[in-house]
Amino acid sequence: MNYEGFEHEKETLPVENPEHALEQTERLEKAEKILASCASGDVDQLVAFATSRHGLVSDELRQKAWPLLLGQEPSGENLEKGTNLIDWQLLQTHRDEEQVKLDVDRSFIYYPSHESPKALDRRKIELSNVITEVLRRYPMLCYFQGYHDIVQVMLLVLGPEISRPSTARLSLLRIRDFMLPNLSPALSQLELLPAILSAVDPKLFGVLSQIRPFFALAPILTLYAHDIQEYGAIARLFDVILAREAVFSVYIFAQIILGRKPELLLIDPSDTDLLHFTLTKLPQPLDIESIIEKSINTFNSHPPESLGPAWSRISKYSVLKTARLPAQTSCNQTNNSGIIAFEKHSAQLQRIKQAKWLMTIVLRYRRPAAGLIMAVLAGGLAVWMARSERGLWGFHKIKVLIQSSIGLAVA
């Protein structure tokens, strides 16, 4: 099915086919309701439209609906930080801008396919500007390869002006985990996949139990924008991704795996390399509507809280938990709340890193007896460091004490 835009579809659906004529009528009626919901600011109704068949129907309607789903101010800006009042080009250069340039040069590979090289060059300039502005206004964010794929979709649907503040809110409130100093929060999200599969289909889970879910990193990290090659399909998928909880994108990948069960069961479970390779390649094209419908059913039957340790290990500062409940959606959070959660999550990651350093002391000084006391001390401190909000504050003093006590030279 072609999703490239409501107006385009209205022109190309053959009216002499009764089924197509009915579908066109349904879309026209839905479009009118979406416009009314946008005008009244009825986000709950927009969520219902985004998650039902045909989604938000067209890019023209998405330009009105997506910012509302992201909690964007009607004025188009969320001026919560002083830097938003400053021309972004006057702000300090972000440390990742060289990588941004490299990735932007590789953008717009699959779509739009009808534009001239000159027009695509203009698109790349716009893409670079949107990404660079967000990074300069929020310099704590770390760019990751694939971020440009996400922003590319935002730019093509919303245009350069609307996409700037919307991308900022998406970055701070929806994909913040991927823009932290390291990828461990993203990898924690991947660990939800085996838990979902185990709950839904134990047999398939058994086949895949010998491989780690790293095969899903690129699709989940880029909200599928890196892997889906049809513009209309990724725009439709973004409808539901922006409308649902941040964790919903993990359920989407779980459903894609479940839909490939016959194919996967033909592979020898001991051939983990082939299984991993197969799962890194998404089927083209995807039945987006079916995947969305079944993902919603799986989510309702097996919500995140039912996934046991995989969910409990997710940080309380993760977007999966700070945007878990209806009252915590992007519509009800500010950019500043995203910044605060980022800073707390980043500090937590630093404490965990320090705790790991302390645990190396435990492993090195388990014996002889003279080192046992220091090993127990370091182990206890490691647990405290990982859990305590004050761990970062006292770490350097603790490190000096341990080094001086055991004569360990650590850089």
C-alpha positions in Angstrom: 0.0 0.0 0.0 1.3 3.5 -0.8 1.3 5.9 2.1 3.1 8.8 0.4 0.6 11.4 1.2 -3.2 11.9 1.2 -3.4 14.2 -1.8 -1.2 11.9 -3.8 -3.3 8.9 -2.9 -6.5 10.7 -3.6 -5.4 11.3 -7.2 -4.0 7.8 -7.8 -6.6 5.5 -6.3 -8.8 4.2 -9.1 -12.3 5.4 -8.4 -13.9 2.7 -10.6 -12.8 0.1 -8.1 -15.5 0.0 -5.3 -13.0 -1.0 -2.6 -10.7 1.8 -3.5 -13.5 4.3 -3.7 -14.7 3.2 -0.2 -11.2 3.5 1.2 -10.8 7.0 -0.3 -14.1 8.0 1.3 -13.0 6.7 4.7 -9.7 8.6 4.4 -11.5 11.8 3.5 -13.8 11.5 6.5 -10.9 10.6 8.8 -8.9 13.7 7.5 -11.8 16.0 8.5 -11.9 14.5 12.0 -8.1 14.9 12.3 -8.3 18.5 11.3 -11.0 19.1 13.9 -8.9 17.4 16.6 -5.9 19.5 15.7 -8.0 22.7 15.8 -9.3 21.8 19.3 -6.0 20.5 20.6 -7.5 17.1 21.4 -4.3 15.0 21.7 -6.1 11.9 23.0 -8.2 11.8 19.9 -5.1 12.3 17.7 -3.4 9.4 19.5 -6.4 7.3 18.6 -6.3 8.4 14.9 -2.5 7.9 14.7 -2.7 4.3 16.0 -5.7 3.3 13.8 -5.7 2.2 10.2 -4.1 4.7 7.8 -2.7 6.8 10.7 -2.7 10.5 10.2 -3.4 10.0 6.5 -1.2 12.7 4.9 1.9 14.9 5.5 -0.4 18.0 5.4 -2.2 16.6 8.5 1.0 15.4 10.1 2.4 18.9 10.0 -0.4 19.9 12.4 -0.6 16.7 14.4 3.0 15.7 15.1 3.9 18.9 16.9 0.8 18.5 19.1 1.8 14.8 19.9 5.2 16.1 20.9 3.7 18.8 23.1 4.9 21.6 20.9 3.8 25.1 21.8 1.3 26.6 19.2 3.8 29.4 18.5 6.2 26.7 17.3 8.8 27.3 20.0 9.4 26.2 23.6 11.4 29.0 24.9 12.5 27.5 28.2 16.2 28.2 28.0 17.9 31.5 27.3 19.8 30.1 24.4 16.6 29.7 22.5 16.5 33.5 22.2 19.9 33.6 20.5 20.6 32.9 16.8 21.8 29.3 16.9 24.7 30.1 14.5 26.2 32.3 17.2 26.2 29.5 19.7 29.3 27.5 20.5 30.2 24.7 18.0 29.1 21.3 19.2 31.8 18.6 19.6 30.1 16.2 17.2 29.5 18.6 14.2 32.2 16.9 12.1 30.4 13.6 12.3 27.1 15.4 11.5 28.6 16.6 8.2 29.8 13.1 7.3 26.3 11.6 7.9 24.4 14.4 6.2 26.4 13.8 3.1 25.1 10.3 3.1 21.5 11.3 3.6 18.4 11.1 1.3 19.4 7.8 -0.3 16.0 6.3 -0.6 13.7 9.3 -0.7 12.7 11.7 -2.0 13.4 9.9 -5.3 11.9 12.5 -7.6 14.1 15.5 -6.7 17.0 16.9 -8.7 20.6 16.8 -7.3 20.4 20.5 -6.7 17.2 20.2 -4.7 18.7 17.3 -2.6 21.7 19.5 -1.9 19.3 22.1 -0.5 17.7 19.4 1.6 21.1 18.4 3.0 21.7 22.0 4.1 18.4 22.2 5.8 19.0 18.8 7.5 22.4 19.9 8.7 21.0 23.2 10.1 18.2 21.4 12.0 20.6 18.9 13.6 23.3 21.5 14.4 20.8 23.9 15.9 19.4 21.2 18.3 22.9 20.1 19.3 24.1 23.7 19.9 21.0 24.7 21.9 21.3 21.5 24.0 25.1 20.8 24.0 24.8 18.0 26.6 23.2 15.8 23.9 25.6 13.4 22.2 25.1 12.8 18.5 24.8 9.2 17.4 25.1 7.8 13.9 21.6 7.3 12.6 20.2 10.4 14.3 20.3 12.1 10.9 17.9 9.4 9.6 15.4 10.3 12.3 15.7 14.1 11.6 15.5 13.5 7.9 12.0 12.1 8.3 11.0 15.0 10.6 12.4 17.5 8.1 10.6 16.0 5.1 7.2 15.8 6.8 7.3 19.0 8.8 9.6 21.3 6.8 12.6 23.2 8.2 10.8 25.6 10.5 8.4 23.3 12.3 10.9 20.4 12.5 13.5 22.4 14.5 11.5 22.7 17.8 9.8 19.4 17.2 13.1 17.6 16.8 14.4 19.2 19.9 11.5 17.8 21.9 11.8 14.5 20.3 15.5 14.4 21.3 14.9 15.4 24.9 11.8 13.6 25.6 11.6 10.5 23.3 15.1 9.4 22.3 17.1 10.9 25.1 18.5 7.5 26.1 20.3 7.3 22.8 22.0 10.7 23.2 23.7 10.0 26.6 27.5 9.7 26.9 27.4 5.9 26.2 25.1 3.3 24.6 24.4 1.2 27.7 20.8 2.7 28.1 20.1 1.8 24.5 21.4 -1.7 25.0 19.2 -2.1 28.1 16.2 -1.3 25.9 17.3 -4.2 23.6 17.1 -6.6 26.5 13.4 -6.1 26.6 13.1 -8.0 23.3 13.9 -11.5 24.7 11.5 -10.8 27.6 8.7 -10.0 25.2 9.4 -13.0 23.0 9.5 -15.3 26.0 6.1 -14.1 27.1 4.5 -14.3 23.7 6.1 -17.3 22.0 8.3 -19.5 24.2 9.2 -21.7 21.2 10.6 -18.9 19.1 12.3 -17.5 22.1 14.0 -20.8 22.6 15.3 -20.7 19.0 16.8 -17.2 19.5 17.9 -17.6 23.1 21.6 -18.1 22.2 22.0 -14.7 20.5 22.0 -11.3 22.1 19.5 -8.8 20.7 22.1 -6.5 19.2 20.6 -7.2 15.8 17.9 -4.7 16.7 20.2 -1.9 17.6 20.0 0.1 14.3 16.2 -0.1 13.8 15.4 0.8 17.4 18.1 3.5 17.7 16.9 5.2 14.5 13.1 4.6 15.1 13.3 2.4 11.9 14.2 5.4 9.7 17.6 3.8 8.8 16.0 0.5 7.6 12.6 1.3 6.0 13.2 2.4 2.5 9.7 3.7 1.5 9.0 7.3 2.6 5.2 6.7 3.1 5.8 3.7 5.2 8.2 5.4 7.6 6.0 8.5 7.9 3.1 6.2 8.8 5.2 4.3 11.4 6.3 7.7 12.9 2.6 8.4 13.4 2.3 5.6 16.0 5.8 6.0 17.4 5.1 9.7 18.2 1.7 8.9 19.6 2.6 5.9 21.8 5.0 5.5 24.7 8.7 5.5 24.0 8.9 1.8 24.8 6.4 1.0 22.0 9.2 1.0 19.4 10.7 -2.1 21.1 7.3 -3.9 20.8 7.3 -3.1 17.1 10.5 -4.9 16.6 9.3 -7.8 18.7 6.3 -8.1 16.4 8.5 -8.0 13.3 10.4 -11.0 14.7 7.2 -12.8 15.6 5.9 -12.3 12.1 9.1 -14.0 10.7 8.6 -17.1 12.8 8.2 -19.6 9.9 11.4 -18.2 8.3 13.4 -18.3 11.5 12.3 -21.8 12.5 13.9 -23.1 9.2 17.3 -22.0 10.5 19.4 -24.3 12.6 19.3 -22.8 16.1 23.0 -23.6 16.5 23.8 -21.4 13.5 23.8 -18.2 15.6 25.7 -16.2 13.0 23.0 -16.9 10.3 20.2 -16.1 12.8 21.9 -12.8 13.8 22.4 -11.8 10.2 18.9 -12.7 9.2 17.4 -10.6 12.0 19.6 -7.5 11.1 17.8 -7.3 7.8 14.2 -6.2 7.9 11.8 -7.6 5.3 11.0 -5.2 2.5 8.3 -4.0 2.3 6.8 -4.4 5.8 3.1 -4.7 6.4 3.0 -1.6 8.6 -0.7 -1.7 9.4 -0.6 -5.3 10.5 2.6 -4.8 12.6 1.1 -1.8 14.3 -2.2 -3.6 15.2 -0.4 -6.7 16.5 2.1 -4.6 18.4 -0.7 -2.8 20.2 -2.3 -6.2 21.1 1.1 -7.5 22.4 1.7 -4.4 24.4 -1.8 -4.6 26.0 -1.3 -8.3 26.8 2.3 -8.0 28.0 2.9 -4.5 29.3 6.4 -3.5 30.2 5.8 -4.0 33.9 5.1 -7.7 33.3 8.6 -8.2 31.7 10.4 -9.0 35.0 14.1 -8.1 35.5 14.5 -6.8 32.0 12.1 -3.9 32.8 13.3 -3.5 36.4 16.8 -3.0 35.2 15.8 0.0 33.1 16.9 3.2 34.8 14.2 5.3 36.4 15.6 8.2 34.4 15.2 6.4 31.1 12.6 7.8 28.6 11.0 4.4 28.8 9.9 5.2 32.4 9.8 9.0 32.5 7.3 8.8 29.6 5.5 5.6 30.6 2.2 6.8 31.9 -0.3 9.0 30.0 0.4 11.9 32.4 4.1 11.6 31.5 3.8 11.9 27.7 5.7 14.5 25.7 2.6 16.7 25.8 2.9 17.0 29.6 6.7 17.5 29.9 8.9 20.5 29.2 12.2 20.6 27.5 13.7 21.4 30.9 12.3 18.3 32.4 14.1 16.3 29.7 17.4 18.2 30.5 17.0 17.4 34.2 16.4 13.7 33.5 19.3 13.6 31.1 21.6 15.1 33.7 20.5 12.6 36.4 20.8 9.6 34.0 24.2 10.8 32.9 25.3 11.1 36.6 23.9 7.6 37.3 26.0 6.2 34.4 29.1 7.9 35.8 28.4 6.3 39.2 28.0 2.9 37.6 31.3 3.4 35.8 33.0 4.3 39.1 31.4 1.3 40.8 32.9 -1.0 38.2 36.3 0.5 38.9 35.9 -0.3 42.6 34.8 -3.8 41.8 38.2 -4.3 40.0 39.7 -3.8 43.4 37.6 -6.6 44.8 38.8 -9.0 42.0 42.4 -8.1 42.4 42.6 -8.2 46.2 40.5 -11.1 47.1 43.7 -12.7 48.4 45.8 -12.8 50.5 44.1 -12.1 53.8 45.8 -8.7 54.1 43.8 -7.5 51.1 40.5 -9.0 52.2 39.5 -6.0 54.2 40.1 -3.7 51.3 38.2 -6.0 49.0 35.2 -6.0 51.2 35.4 -2.3 51.6 35.6 -1.7 47.9 32.8 -4.1 47.2 30.5 -2.4 49.7 31.5 1.0 48.3 30.8 -0.2 44.7 27.2 -1.1 45.6 26.7 2.2 47.4 28.2 4.1 44.4 25.9 2.5 42.0 22.8 3.3 44.0 23.5 6.5 45.8 22.8 10.0 44.4 25.8 11.2 46.3 28.2 8.6 44.9 29.7 10.9 42.4 30.4 13.6 45.1 32.6 11.3 47.2 34.2 9.1 44.6 37.5 10.9 44.1 38.2 11.0 47.9 37.3 7.3 48.1 39.6 6.5 45.2 42.5 8.3 46.8 41.9 6.5 50.1 41.9 3.1 48.5 45.0 3.9 46.4 47.0 5.1 49.3 45.9 2.1 51.4 46.9 -0.6 49.0 49.6 1.2 47.1 47.8 0.8 43.8 48.8 3.2 41.0 45.8 4.0 39.0 45.8 6.7 36.3 
